[in-house]
Amino acid sequence: MSDATLHNATQDPDDFAVSISDSIESFIVAVTEVAKGDEPDSAVPFLLLEISQLLLTGGRLGAHEDFVPDERYEPDIGPEPDVDELRERFANLLDPVDVYSEVFDPYVPRSEPVASRISDDLADIITDLRHGLAHYRAGRVSEALWWWQFSYLSNWGPTASAALRALQSLVAHVRLDQPLVELDGLDTDSDVTSDEEQLAEEAGKVMAAEIAGPLGLRGP
């Protein structure tokens, strides 16, 4: 089933590409601005909104029939822009809640939770999106759409979904005035092989109110 069937039977493919690229570029610009840390009090709510909107774009790509690039082999786009500074900025900005626990694939039986970082997620998402944007700006529209669709299904879609769940959970803990588990000792370099009980043993209790102010979240 094509995206045209889902949305508009008369939609011009060029209009679809422009809409997707505009949404992706808007996300990159907005998230890069958040990383500057000029408004730390609004960082978490803003990221929640931006990732939610990006996943709507991803859903449109996922629902569309498969894109086929014009060339058999992907053209070279040159060196990838460095995202280490962006990653570090978000790690500092989100330090109290950057690390979270995630089940990588919900359809794998008895999947063990793994440690992830929102800062890593955002850097990885932007890397994928920029890669496709480089093709788009070079006039290789079919290559860009193929890349965005493929990487949505294989990487940035699951990554954005995981980050969104973490951010939504954080907002819910604060708004519902529930204790938040701080994953002390749990890191992305850890070899996490136990179940949720071990995660609980590694965690220390931190009241959501302690992080609500710095992260721009307010109770009811």
Buried (B, 14 or more C-beta within 10 A) or exposed (E): EBBBEEEEEEBEBEEBBEBBBEBBBBBBEBBBEBBEEEEBEBBBBBBBEBBEBBBEBBBBBEBBEEBEBEEEEEEEBEEEEEBEEBBEBBBEBBEBBBBBBBEEEEEEEEEBBBBBBBBBBBBBBBBBBBBBBBBBEEEBBBBBBBBBBBBBBEBBBBBBBBBBBBBEBBBEBBBEEEEBBBBEEBEEEEEBEEEEEBBEEBBEEBEBEEBBEBBBBEEE
